[in-house]
């Protein structure tokens, strides 16, 4: 099975991407061998068949170096070996050059099996030995040419391994790009789910309240609730748009970073050192109104929910990435509580325990779903050992988070 795609064949085997110096050296080699072949042929009065086979070998060499068709290149390499081998003895080993070059090219070509070059070299040795016997050439002559062919096999194998490594590196890069794209889509899907669960769930509660207030004749209160519902819908729409465009933004960011990397490689001076690299989108804190969990708790209360809070809801002991993950998970937990346990009190505890922070959200009843998977995925992306667990316990549904303390934030607190 070939390791090459169509693009790999064109780039690695078709010669299209080879540097200009390689073209020049091969053209020079063909010209030199061709000159000495003609000169010696005239002086030594080569028979017609030597002229024909020598010309065929040189023409095949030219086609092999400057041709475009992948299949034609393989055929040209084999012709170089066959025609050149038949004229090695008659030309006093001059035509061993295209034979060795052909073996190198065939051995390095990833479209043909690895043993092809070795078989071609053995067949060439047999042909050379046969003509050497007919022309009464020495054994040393045959051994010398055989050593040259062995060297061609080794060079071809070495180049083949280099090309295989290049193809695998490209495939690994493509696999990484596909994995990043799938991860981006997964994050976008999770963010949209969070937005819909929070915004639409709250919007339903607000509209239910508006309907109840209108039935009770409290038009002013209903109007206020309708305004809050409109604000909630606008915020949810903005969050959804950000999630939808996240994949495009991430791709643009990666393209910009690739351009900067290329510029740095071409620069003649040392690039400036930045304080810290830009965090990937998975670790960036989401855009939220208010500080820490305050905005979510206020929104939950405005929907008629009850929250009992204990601890620092600003999450000052956590860095921005972990704080953002906690906010998203708490948002999902509060949305679940409103859907599955409306009107029931929710407890939120933020507990500092040495070098870690535990955040626990509990409500009387809840069911599992896509949101729980999204919670775990979000924490896995942090890559810091932070964990989140969601399970039933004593008639309650408990979401428990365990996160490492931000060392820099702790140092700032101690110095203050």
VEXLUMSE-67101 format. One record per residue (C-alpha): residue in three letters; y, x, z. Coordinates in steps of 0.2 Angstrom, whole numbers, plus 5000, padded with zeros to 4 digits. Layout:
<kolfis>
AlaYXZ ...
</kolfis>
This chain:
<kolfis>
Unk500050005000 Unk501750074995 Unk503050115008 Unk504450084996 Unk505549934992 Unk506349924975 Unk507949994982 Unk506950144990 Unk506050174974 Unk507750194965 Unk508550294978 Unk507150414983 Unk506150424968 Unk507250384953 Unk508350524955 Unk509950414955 Unk510550464972 Unk510150654971 Unk511650774972 Unk512450854957 Unk511851024961 Unk510050964960 Unk510350894942 Unk511151064937 Unk509751174944 Unk508451074935 Unk509351074919 Unk509551264921 Unk507751284924 Unk507251184909 Unk508451284898 Unk507851454904 Unk505951404902 Unk506351324885 Unk507251484880 Unk505851604884 Unk504551484877 Unk505451484860 Unk505851674861 Unk504051724866 Unk503351604854 Unk504251674839 Unk503751854844 Unk501951814848 Unk501751694834 Unk501051554845 Unk499851434835 Unk500551254831 Unk499551174846 Unk500451284858 Unk502151244851 Unk501751054852 Unk500951054870 Unk502351164876 Unk503751054869 Unk502850904876 Unk502850984893 Unk504651024893 Unk505150854886 Unk504150774900 Unk505050884912 Unk506750824906 Unk506150644907 Unk505450674924 Unk507150744930 Unk508350624921 Unk507350474918 Unk507650304926 Unk506050204925 Unk504950234940 Unk503350214931 Unk503950324917 Unk504350464930 Unk502550454936 Unk501850464919 Unk503050614914 Unk502450714929 Unk500650694924 Unk501050744906 Unk501950894913 Unk500450954922 Unk499150914908 Unk500150994894 Unk500851134904 Unk499051184910 Unk498451194892 Unk499751324888 Unk499851434903 Unk498651564897 Unk499351564879 Unk501151584886 Unk500651724898 Unk500951604913 Unk502651554908 Unk502151374907 Unk501551374925 Unk503351324930 Unk503251144923 Unk501551124930 Unk502051174947 Unk503651064946 Unk502550924940 Unk501350944955 Unk502850944967 Unk503550794960 Unk501950694960 Unk501550754977 Unk503250694984 Unk503150524975 Unk502850384987 Unk502250264974 Unk500650364971 Unk499250404983 Unk499450564993 Unk497850644985 Unk498550624968 Unk499350794968 Unk497850884975 Unk496750814961 Unk498050854948 Unk498051034954 Unk496151054954 Unk496150984936 Unk497451104931 Unk496551254938 Unk494951194929 Unk495951184913 Unk496751354916 Unk495151434920 Unk494351364904 Unk495651434893 Unk495651604903 Unk493851614899 Unk494051584881 Unk495551714880 Unk494551834891 Unk495951834904 Unk495751924921 Unk495151834936 Unk496751894945 Unk497651794932 Unk496751634937 Unk496951674955 Unk498751704954 Unk499051534945 Unk497951444957 Unk499051514971 Unk500651444963 Unk499851274961 Unk499351274979 Unk501151314984 Unk501651164973 Unk500451054983 Unk501151115000 Unk502951084994 Unk502650914987 Unk501750865003 Unk503250925013 Unk504450835003 Unk503350675004 Unk503450685023 Unk505350695022 Unk505450545011 Unk504250445022 Unk505350485037 Unk506850435027 Unk506050265022 Unk505450225040 Unk507150265047 Unk507950145035 Unk506650015039 Unk506950045058 Unk508850025055 Unk508549855045 Unk507349795059 Unk508749835072 Unk510049745062 Unk508849595060 Unk508549595079 Unk510349605083 Unk510749455071 Unk509349355079 Unk510049405097 Unk511749355091 Unk511149185085 Unk510249155101 Unk511749195111 Unk512849075100 Unk511548945102 Unk511448965121 Unk513348965122 Unk513448805112 Unk512148725123 Unk513148775139 Unk514748705131 Unk513948535126 Unk513048515143 Unk514648545153 Unk516048465142 Unk515048315135 Unk514248285151 Unk515848285160 Unk516648185146 Unk515348045148 Unk515748035167 Unk517648025164 Unk517447885151 Unk516347795163 Unk517647805176 Unk518947745163 Unk517947595159 Unk517647555178 Unk519547575181 Unk520047465167 Unk518847325173 Unk519647335190 Unk521347325182 Unk521947495187 Unk522747535170 Unk523747685177 Unk522247775185 Unk521247735169 Unk522647815158 Unk522647975169 Unk520747985168 Unk520847965149 Unk522048105148 Unk520848215158 Unk519448165147 Unk520548215132 Unk520948385140 Unk519048415143 Unk518648365125 Unk519948485118 Unk519348625130 Unk517548595125 Unk517948595106 Unk518848765108 Unk517348835117 Unk516248775104 Unk517248855090 Unk517249025099 Unk515349015101 Unk515148965082 Unk516249115077 Unk515449235089 Unk514149295076 Unk515449335063 Unk516549415076 Unk515149525082 Unk514749575064 Unk516549625060 Unk516549725076 Unk514949815071 Unk515749855054 Unk517349915062 Unk516350035073 Unk515350095058 Unk516950135049 Unk517650225064 Unk516050325065 Unk516150375047 Unk517950425049 Unk517450535064 Unk516150625054 Unk517350665040 Unk518750715052 Unk519150905054 Unk519850885072 Unk518950825088 Unk519150635089 Unk520050575105 Unk518950525120 Unk519150345126 Unk518850295144 Unk517450185141 Unk516650095125 Unk516949915122 Unk515549815130 Unk514449715118 Unk514749525117 Unk513249485128 Unk514149575142 Unk515849515139 Unk516449385152 Unk516749215144 Unk518549145143 Unk518749025158 Unk520248955166 Unk520548995184 Unk519749135194 Unk517949155197 Unk517048995200 Unk518648905205 Unk518948815189 Unk517148755187 Unk517148685205 Unk518848595202 Unk518148525186 Unk516548465195 Unk517548375208 Unk518648295195 Unk517048215188 Unk516748145205 Unk515548275211 Unk515348345228 Unk515148535231 Unk514948625248 Unk515548795246 Unk515148955256 Unk515749125253 Unk516849215240 Unk516949105225 Unk518149235216 Unk516649355215 Unk517749505218 Unk516249615222 Unk515549595205 Unk516049675189 Unk516749565174 Unk515049555165 Unk514049495180 Unk515449385185 Unk515449305168 Unk513549275169 Unk513649195186 Unk515049075180 Unk513949025165 Unk512448995176 Unk513348895189 Unk514148795175 Unk512348755169 Unk511748715186 Unk513248595189 Unk512948515173 Unk511148485177 Unk511648415194 Unk512848285186 Unk511548235174 Unk510048225186 Unk510848195203 Unk512448105200 Unk513448085216 Unk512348195226 Unk513148345235 Unk512848515228 Unk512848675238 Unk513548835232 Unk513348995242 Unk513949175238 Unk513149295250 Unk513549485251 Unk512049585256 Unk512349765256 Unk512349825238 Unk511949665231 Unk512649485230 Unk511649325230 Unk512249165223 Unk511249005226 Unk511648835219 Unk510548685225 Unk510548505222 Unk509348365227 Unk508448335210 Unk508448415193 Unk507248445178 Unk506948605168 Unk507548625151 Unk508248745138 Unk509648785150 Unk508448875162 Unk507848985148 Unk509649025144 Unk510049075161 Unk508649205162 Unk509049265144 Unk510849295150 Unk510349395165 Unk509149495155 Unk510549545143 Unk511449625157 Unk510149765159 Unk510649795177 Unk509149725186 Unk510049565190 Unk508849415192 Unk508949225191 Unk507649105197 Unk507648915196 Unk506348815205 Unk506048665216 Unk506048695234 Unk505948565248 Unk506548415237 Unk507948515230 Unk508148615214 Unk508848785218 Unk509548915206 Unk509649085215 Unk510449235207 Unk510349415213 Unk511649535206 Unk512149725210 Unk513849755218 Unk515149835207 Unk515350005214 Unk517150025208 Unk517649855215 Unk516949905232 Unk517850075231 Unk519449975228 Unk519149865243 Unk518750005254 Unk520350105249 Unk521349945252 
</kolfis>
